[in-house]
């Protein structure tokens, strides 16, 4: 009898050992492992306003370094005149510059003015740009904006943001790019790269691209504004990457306020 009781006890212990671990238990185990010395996860990207503010001196120093490294930054979209620049920027929405540059040389060889683009027609424009995302709607907009340029602006690209934004397929960012590159205006077009840098570094936090743009307009010194757009885009495209920023190659790592950065002393 005693032996049977012992066997029952042993069976009970085995059953208890096999009891599945609940979610709460997993969480408890996870906390215990972290407490025992496991490395914590990398901090998430800073939310708007989470990183400390920069001083005016720090902002000036950051752009001084950008200028010293690249005095005359250029946009990477290929174009031959303000009109082809406008078309290229419209085509680049939700697409990469590299992808647009593969399609536009042949398109611009066939039509580098609004009149030629209208004569080309929507179907043929669509054939030229079919490798670009949303190509059907973009072809429609390119022909429509060309018609509007001819009807209302004598075939010329207007030099005002308001007039540009009235064109089909043109929003604030596109207008700012055209004003900056084609006409040398000190506008700042906030794309995904600049939006990320503004919030991550703390240099220009904002919940929307417009808020980041307005903040940059306030804090970037006048002497740097004309090229600020390109310096920040290129920095975001090649250094301050979305998933794994290359802090070891960053010109402004010691100034950056992001808590997740790799600390670099200069």
N, C-alpha and C positions, 0 to 999 in steps of 0.2 A: 504493500500500500504506500509505503513511504517513497519507494522508487517512482511509482506512478505520479505522485504529487510533485516530485522533483522535475519529472519530464514535462508536466503541465506548466510549471513555472518557467522552464527553459523556453517552451513554445511561446509563452506570453512575452518573454523578453525579445525573442526573434521577431514576433509580430510588431512589437513596438519599434524595433529597429527599422522595419520595412515601411513604417508609416510615412507617407509622402510629405515632403516639405511644402508648407503653404507659402503664398506670396509674402505674407508678413514675416515668415521665418527666413525666406531668402533675403529680404531687406535687412533683417537683423544680422544675418551672416555677412552680408555685404559691408555693413557698417563696421562689423568686428574686424574684417580684413583690412579695411581702410585704416582703422585705428591701429592695427598692428604694423603699419608702415608702408602699405602699398601706395604708389604714387597717385595723387588725385588726378582727375581728368583735367585737360587743358581748359582754361576759362573760356566761356562762350564769348563771341564778339560783343563789344560794348554796345549797349543800347543808347539811343540818342540822349545826350546829356549825362551819360554815366561816367565818361572820362573827364578828368579835371580840365579846366580851361587853360588855354595858352596865354602867355603874356604877349604884348605887342613886340617885344624884343625877340622872343622865340619865333614868332611868325615871320618876322623880317629875316631872321637868320636862316630859317628853313628855305624860304624862296631865294635867298642869296646863294645858298648851296645848289639849288636846282638850276639857277642861272649860270653858275660857274661850271657846272657839269654839262649843260646843254644851252648855250646862249640863244640859239634860234630854233626852238622846237617846231616841228612841222606835223600837220595832220597826216594820217596814213591812208586816207581815201584818195584814190587817183582821180584827177580831174584836169581839165584844160582851161576852164573859164568859170565865172560865177554860176552860170546855168548848169554846167555839168557837175559842179560841186553840189548845188542844190539837189539835183537828181540823185547823186551818189548818197547824200545824207538821208534823203527820203527812203532810198533802197536799204540803207543800213539799219533801219528800225528792226529790232528783234533778229538781227543778223550780224555776222562778224565783218569787220573791214576787209579781212583777207578774202572772205567769200564774195563780197561785193566787187572787189578788185579783179576777181577772175571773170566776172560777167561784163563789166562796164567798158573795157577797151573796145570790144567789137561794137557795143551799142553806141558809144560816143564817136566811133569812126563813121558810123552811119548817120548819126544825128547829134550834132553838138550845139544846136540852137533850138529854141522853141518851135520855130516854123518847120524845121526838119523833123522834129519829134512828132509834131501833129501829122505831118505828111506820112511818116512811117506807120502810124496807126497803132491802136491798142494791141491787135493780134500779133504784129511783128515785134513790138516792144516786149510782149509777153514771151515770145520765143527767145529773145536775147537774154532775159533775166530769169528763165525758168529754174535755174539752179539755186535761186535765192528764196528764202522762206516768204510765204504770203505773196508770191509773185503775181498772182492774178489781180489782187486788189492794188498792188503797187503799180502795175502797168496801167491800170485805170487812172490812178492818181497822177502818174507822170504825164500822161497825155492831157488830162484835165488841167493840171497846173500850167502846162505849156500853152494851152488855149487861153487861160486866164492871163498869163503874162503878155500874150499878143494882144488880147482885147483891151486890157486895162493898163499895161505898163510899157507899151511900145516894144515888146519883145525883150525887155531888160529885166534883170532881177532887181527888185526894189531894195532900197537901203534902209528900211525901217522894220522894226520887229512887228508892228501892227499889220503892215501890208503883207509881210511874209506869212504871218499866221493866218491870213485870209485865204492862202493858197491850199488846194486839196492836199492832204497828207502831210502838212507842215504844222508842227506844234512848237512850243516855246524852245525846246532843246534844239530842234533843227534850225530854227530861226537864229538862235544864239551862235551856233556853229558857223552858219553862213556869214553872219555879221562879223564874226571874229576872223575867220580865215580869208574871206573874199574882200572884206572892207577894212580890216585892221581895227575893228571896234573892240574895246576891252570887256567883252561879254564873257560870261562863264556858263558853259553848257553842262549841266549836271547829268551825267550818265550813271550807270551802275557803279563804275569804278570810283568816280568822285563822291558819290553818295556814301559808298563804303568807307573811303578814306576820311571824309569829313566826320563821320560818326566814330570810326574806330580810333583814330588818332586823337579826337577831341578838338581838332582845329576848327571845325564848323559843324556842330551837331544839329540835327533836324529830323523831324519825323517824315518829311516829304522832300522830294528833290527841290521844290521851290524854296522851302525853308533853308536847305543847305546852300542854295544859290544866294539867297538874301544874306545869309551869315557870311559867306565868302566875300560878297560885295562890301560888307562892313569891315572885315578884318584884313583883307589882302591889301598891302600898301599899293598906292597908285602906280608906282614905278614897275610893279610886277604884274599888274592886272591883264595886260594884253596877252601874255604867254601863260598865265596861271592855269588856264583851262588845259593846255597841252601838257604842262609839267605834271599836273595831277593825274590826268588820264594815263600818261605813259608810266607814271609811278605805280598806279593801280594795275595796269596791264602786265607789267614786267617785274615788279618788286613786291608791292603790297597786295599779293594775290588773295583771292577770297578764301580758299581752303587752307593754304599753307604759306603765309607771308614769309618772304625771304628777309627776315630782320637782319641777318648777318651781312646783307648787301645794301641795306637801307642807308641813304644819306642822312636821314633825320631820326635814326633810331633812338639817339640819346634825348631827343626833344619829344618824341612820341609819348602820349599819355595812356596808351592802351595797356591794360593790366596783363594781357596775355602775351605781350611781346617778349622776344629774347633780349635780355638786357645787354646793351652794347655801350661801352665807354669809349669816348673819343678823346 
